[in-house]
């Protein structure tokens, strides 16, 4: 299309900005308002495909329903009836600003602080897009589609996201398009199958940020098990955040742009909203920052166990011995009444009354004794323990009056922790021997546990012979926190229980 061409007697073409099969993008001037505009033209020709028209109409419809200062505004949409250029045209506002790709080509370098600010701004924008009904998925986030302008001081300036030509507005996954769109190196694996989610945009954004850090196109970076490997002088927290953003598996990325943004700004390095997993009435306390995680709980001391056993024996002894003593007194009372009244048979009403008084008195005494034992147990001191994972090591500390007494759990360092496993616990109601016969009374209960493995070293929470029990909910919450802090997948395991031996008859069978 020649310059100075006027479409619909209103838009005068000034410059060709880009072109690809069937599509052209022009800088033009609106003769009515005298302001520059962008005109995207879809031409009918030999390279025209109906999928192109579908995407073009979807872009126009999407922009028409969006209202955000960092997105081009929809201005017009019309059919082009020129002899040499039949097709459709989309008019949108013009943003005079260079793209990230242009800035990188000019030699512009971005600091970690600037890239984090850019990520924060774009996550705000993605939160807006993904919050539409249905969600708007851009599907082509890359350096050439992100514009920057008005940089001042320490601020990165104004940020814009353009080119919604690959946008998807499908609410349900099963209704997704099979059209493969996007730019190689910036699109995740699922997008090659034509199925995208909001997390697909997070992957593209993560790859864009990696490009800014390295100056290398993501397609040229090495990969291990589908994960891009890059070298950049950035903080460990930001590196982990980028790894999670660009994980090849959907379920390993952030759930949403909002969660990703919260993780980016997290002061303790937490990359998930694990507070919702924390049981409401748990006595376990958890503290973490970027370099240290501490889990604190209390266990009853040995003396408390002994006192608890003694109190239980006293209550049981009283419960067994007292009825005989009261029965003896009751018989003696009946005998005395018979002697005084010279009545040989006990009056039924009087007998029932005495029996009721006996039962009531016995119940009250037992309840009082149990209450006393519980009160005494409350005053028995309990020992505080902490499982600590810091920047280098993993250890358990015992909280005594004279301070913390750290005990190294392993000679291995934190970085050598290989496996984090959760056993949810279960109960076997029936067990069979090797002959397939039911073993009588063979109910086996396996309590829930959390395991850390370093080579041959194993640590479990709760520890072996511990007097404290942890619930499934508590261990699942702690497992997720440790998984996030150690950047280690939490594995669910079901160990084989030890089956009790079948009873024998001592060789006399």
ZIPE-V985013 format. One record per residue. N is the residue number from 1. RES is the residue in three letters. SS is DSSP state (h for helix, s for strand, l for the rest). Layout:
{{N;RES;SS} {N;RES;SS}}
This chain:
{{1;UNK;l} {2;UNK;l} {3;UNK;l} {4;UNK;l} {5;UNK;l} {6;UNK;s} {7;UNK;s} {8;UNK;l} {9;UNK;l} {10;UNK;l} {11;UNK;s} {12;UNK;s} {13;UNK;s} {14;UNK;s} {15;UNK;s} {16;UNK;s} {17;UNK;s} {18;UNK;s} {19;UNK;s} {20;UNK;s} {21;UNK;l} {22;UNK;l} {23;UNK;s} {24;UNK;s} {25;UNK;s} {26;UNK;s} {27;UNK;s} {28;UNK;s} {29;UNK;s} {30;UNK;s} {31;UNK;l} {32;UNK;l} {33;UNK;l} {34;UNK;l} {35;UNK;s} {36;UNK;s} {37;UNK;s} {38;UNK;s} {39;UNK;s} {40;UNK;s} {41;UNK;s} {42;UNK;s} {43;UNK;s} {44;UNK;l} {45;UNK;l} {46;UNK;l} {47;UNK;l} {48;UNK;l} {49;UNK;l} {50;UNK;h} {51;UNK;h} {52;UNK;h} {53;UNK;h} {54;UNK;h} {55;UNK;h} {56;UNK;h} {57;UNK;h} {58;UNK;h} {59;UNK;h} {60;UNK;h} {61;UNK;h} {62;UNK;h} {63;UNK;h} {64;UNK;h} {65;UNK;h} {66;UNK;l} {67;UNK;l} {68;UNK;l} {69;UNK;l} {70;UNK;l} {71;UNK;s} {72;UNK;l} {73;UNK;l} {74;UNK;s} {75;UNK;s} {76;UNK;s} {77;UNK;s} {78;UNK;s} {79;UNK;s} {80;UNK;s} {81;UNK;s} {82;UNK;l} {83;UNK;l} {84;UNK;l} {85;UNK;l} {86;UNK;s} {87;UNK;s} {88;UNK;s} {89;UNK;s} {90;UNK;s} {91;UNK;s} {92;UNK;s} {93;UNK;s} {94;UNK;l} {95;UNK;l} {96;UNK;l} {97;UNK;l} {98;UNK;s} {99;UNK;s} {100;UNK;h} {101;UNK;h} {102;UNK;h} {103;UNK;h} {104;UNK;h} {105;UNK;h} {106;UNK;l} {107;UNK;l} {108;UNK;l} {109;UNK;l} {110;UNK;l} {111;UNK;l} {112;UNK;h} {113;UNK;h} {114;UNK;h} {115;UNK;h} {116;UNK;h} {117;UNK;h} {118;UNK;h} {119;UNK;h} {120;UNK;h} {121;UNK;h} {122;UNK;h} {123;UNK;h} {124;UNK;h} {125;UNK;h} {126;UNK;h} {127;UNK;h} {128;UNK;h} {129;UNK;h} {130;UNK;h} {131;UNK;l} {132;UNK;l} {133;UNK;l} {134;UNK;l} {135;UNK;l} {136;UNK;l} {137;UNK;s} {138;UNK;l} {139;UNK;l} {140;UNK;l} {141;UNK;l} {142;UNK;l} {143;UNK;h} {144;UNK;h} {145;UNK;h} {146;UNK;s} {147;UNK;s} {148;UNK;s} {149;UNK;s} {150;UNK;l} {151;UNK;l} {152;UNK;s} {153;UNK;l} {154;UNK;l} {155;UNK;s} {156;UNK;l} {157;UNK;l} {158;UNK;s} {159;UNK;s} {160;UNK;s} {161;UNK;s} {162;UNK;l} {163;UNK;l} {164;UNK;l} {165;UNK;l} {166;UNK;l} {167;UNK;l} {168;UNK;s} {169;UNK;l} {170;UNK;l} {171;UNK;l} {172;UNK;l} {173;UNK;h} {174;UNK;h} {175;UNK;h} {176;UNK;l} {177;UNK;l} {178;UNK;l} {179;UNK;l} {180;UNK;l} {181;UNK;l} {182;UNK;l} {183;UNK;l} {184;UNK;l} {185;UNK;l} {186;UNK;l} {187;UNK;l} {188;UNK;l} {189;UNK;h} {190;UNK;h} {191;UNK;h} {192;UNK;h} {193;UNK;l} {194;UNK;l} {195;UNK;l} {196;UNK;l} {197;UNK;l} {198;UNK;h} {199;UNK;h} {200;UNK;h} {201;UNK;h} {202;UNK;h} {203;UNK;h} {204;UNK;h} {205;UNK;h} {206;UNK;h} {207;UNK;h} {208;UNK;h} {209;UNK;h} {210;UNK;h} {211;UNK;h} {212;UNK;h} {213;UNK;h} {214;UNK;h} {215;UNK;l} {216;UNK;l} {217;UNK;l} {218;UNK;h} {219;UNK;h} {220;UNK;h} {221;UNK;l} {222;UNK;l} {223;UNK;s} {224;UNK;s} {225;UNK;l} {226;UNK;l} {227;UNK;s} {228;UNK;s} {229;UNK;l} {230;UNK;l} {231;UNK;l} {232;UNK;l} {233;UNK;l} {234;UNK;l} {235;UNK;l} {236;UNK;h} {237;UNK;h} {238;UNK;h} {239;UNK;h} {240;UNK;h} {241;UNK;h} {242;UNK;h} {243;UNK;h} {244;UNK;h} {245;UNK;h} {246;UNK;l} {247;UNK;l} {248;UNK;l} {249;UNK;l} {250;UNK;h} {251;UNK;h} {252;UNK;h} {253;UNK;l} {254;UNK;l} {255;UNK;l} {256;UNK;l} {257;UNK;h} {258;UNK;h} {259;UNK;h} {260;UNK;h} {261;UNK;h} {262;UNK;h} {263;UNK;h} {264;UNK;h} {265;UNK;h} {266;UNK;l} {267;UNK;l} {268;UNK;l} {269;UNK;l} {270;UNK;l} {271;UNK;l} {272;UNK;l} {273;UNK;l} {274;UNK;h} {275;UNK;h} {276;UNK;h} {277;UNK;h} {278;UNK;l} {279;UNK;l} {280;UNK;l} {281;UNK;l} {282;UNK;l} {283;UNK;l} {284;UNK;l} {285;UNK;s} {286;UNK;s} {287;UNK;s} {288;UNK;s} {289;UNK;l} {290;UNK;l} {291;UNK;l} {292;UNK;l} {293;UNK;s} {294;UNK;s} {295;UNK;s} {296;UNK;s} {297;UNK;s} {298;UNK;s} {299;UNK;s} {300;UNK;s} {301;UNK;l} {302;UNK;h} {303;UNK;h} {304;UNK;h} {305;UNK;h} {306;UNK;h} {307;UNK;h} {308;UNK;h} {309;UNK;h} {310;UNK;h} {311;UNK;h} {312;UNK;h} {313;UNK;h} {314;UNK;h} {315;UNK;h} {316;UNK;h} {317;UNK;h} {318;UNK;h} {319;UNK;h} {320;UNK;h} {321;UNK;h} {322;UNK;h} {323;UNK;h} {324;UNK;h} {325;UNK;h} {326;UNK;h} {327;UNK;h} {328;UNK;h} {329;UNK;h} {330;UNK;h} {331;UNK;h} {332;UNK;h} {333;UNK;h} {334;UNK;h} {335;UNK;h} {336;UNK;h} {337;UNK;h} {338;UNK;h} {339;UNK;h} {340;UNK;h} {341;UNK;h} {342;UNK;l} {343;UNK;l} {344;UNK;l} {345;UNK;l} {346;UNK;l} {347;UNK;l} {348;UNK;h} {349;UNK;h} {350;UNK;h} {351;UNK;h} {352;UNK;h} {353;UNK;h} {354;UNK;h} {355;UNK;h} {356;UNK;h} {357;UNK;h} {358;UNK;h} {359;UNK;h} {360;UNK;h} {361;UNK;h} {362;UNK;h} {363;UNK;h} {364;UNK;h} {365;UNK;h} {366;UNK;h} {367;UNK;h} {368;UNK;h} {369;UNK;h} {370;UNK;h} {371;UNK;h} {372;UNK;h} {373;UNK;h} {374;UNK;h} {375;UNK;h} {376;UNK;h} {377;UNK;h} {378;UNK;h} {379;UNK;l} {380;UNK;l} {381;UNK;l} {382;UNK;s} {383;UNK;s} {384;UNK;s} {385;UNK;s} {386;UNK;s} {387;UNK;s} {388;UNK;s} {389;UNK;s} {390;UNK;l} {391;UNK;l} {392;UNK;l} {393;UNK;l} {394;UNK;s} {395;UNK;s} {396;UNK;s} {397;UNK;s} {398;UNK;s} {399;UNK;s} {400;UNK;s} {401;UNK;l} {402;UNK;l} {403;UNK;s} {404;UNK;s} {405;UNK;s} {406;UNK;s} {407;UNK;s} {408;UNK;s} {409;UNK;l} {410;UNK;l} {411;UNK;l} {412;UNK;l} {413;UNK;l} {414;UNK;h} {415;UNK;h} {416;UNK;h} {417;UNK;l} {418;UNK;l} {419;UNK;s} {420;UNK;s} {421;UNK;s} {422;UNK;s} {423;UNK;s} {424;UNK;l} {425;UNK;l} {426;UNK;s} {427;UNK;s} {428;UNK;s} {429;UNK;l} {430;UNK;l} {431;UNK;l} {432;UNK;s} {433;UNK;l} {434;UNK;l} {435;UNK;l} {436;UNK;l} {437;UNK;l} {438;UNK;s} {439;UNK;l} {440;UNK;l} {441;UNK;l} {442;UNK;l} {443;UNK;l} {444;UNK;s} {445;UNK;s} {446;UNK;s} {447;UNK;l} {448;UNK;l} {449;UNK;s} {450;UNK;s} {451;UNK;s} {452;UNK;s} {453;UNK;s} {454;UNK;s} {455;UNK;l} {456;UNK;l} {457;UNK;s} {458;UNK;s} {459;UNK;s} {460;UNK;s} {461;UNK;s} {462;UNK;l} {463;UNK;l} {464;UNK;l} {465;UNK;l} {466;UNK;l} {467;UNK;l} {468;UNK;l} {469;UNK;l} {470;UNK;l} {471;UNK;l} {472;UNK;h} {473;UNK;h} {474;UNK;h} {475;UNK;h} {476;UNK;h} {477;UNK;h} {478;UNK;h} {479;UNK;h} {480;UNK;h} {481;UNK;h} {482;UNK;h} {483;UNK;h} {484;UNK;h} {485;UNK;h} {486;UNK;h} {487;UNK;l} {488;UNK;l} {489;UNK;l} {490;UNK;s} {491;UNK;s} {492;UNK;s} {493;UNK;l} {494;UNK;l} {495;UNK;l} {496;UNK;l} {497;UNK;l} {498;UNK;l} {499;UNK;l} {500;UNK;l} {501;UNK;l} {502;UNK;l} {503;UNK;l} {504;UNK;l} {505;UNK;l} {506;UNK;l} {507;UNK;l} {508;UNK;l} {509;UNK;l}}
